[in-house]
Amino acid sequence: MPGLLIFMEKREAIMFIDGNNFYHNSKLLISKSKRIDFNCLAKFICDKFNLKLKEVRYYNSVPDISENKEIYYKHMKFLDKLKKDNIFIRTRKLKYIKSIKRKIEKGVDVLIASDMIRKILVEKECKVCILISGDADFIPSIQIIKDAGYEVIIGSPKCGFSNELRQGKFRYLILKKEDLDNCLK
C-alpha cells in the first residue's frame, strides 16, 4: 500500500567484551593514556546494526595482589570505573604457568562463551550478542547461537582480528581508529 509505514521493533542486544583481547588489539590505535567509553562503543555498534542495547558486559583476568600491588590496584580501579559506568564485570584470576614461566589468562573465553549461550539461548534476554574480540576460539559457541536462529556480531580492530571470524559466516565489524577515537573518554 502506498504510504504504509512499516515499524520494525529493534532487536535487543548484549555486548560481551573480551577485555584482554580488545586491549591488545586496540593499543596500536589509541593512546595508552586514553580510555574507551564502552557504552559509547556499544551505542555506535547498535546504531550501525539497528539494535537496542540491553547491557554491556566486560570480561578480564585480574592479577594477583601478592605479586605486584601497584598493578593490582590500578587494574581494580579501572574495573571500578567500568562498574560506575553500569558495565557488568566478570573476572578470573591471572594464572602463572611454571612450564612456560609466564602469566596467562585462563578461563575468560569459556566464561564469555558460556554467558553468551546462557543469555541468548537459556535466559532468552536478547536476540543478538555483540562480541568484542578477534579470537577464533569463539567460533564453536557463535555457531551454536547461529544454528539456534540467533545472531552474533563480532567487532574488533583489524590487528588481531582472526581471518576465520571474517570469512563471511558471521556478521562482523572492523573497528577503525576513527571509530575508537569517537568513543574515547
Buried (B, 14 or more C-beta within 10 A) or exposed (E): EEEEEEEEEEBBBBBBBBBBBBBBBBEEBBEEEBBBBBBBBBBBBBEEBEBEBBBBBBBBBBBBEEEEEEEBEEBBEEBEEBEEBEBBBBBBEBEEEEEEEEBEBEEBBEBBBEBBBEBBBEEEBBBBBBBBBBBBBBBEBBEBBBEEEBBBBBBBBBEBBBEBBBEEEBBBBBBEEEBBEEBEE
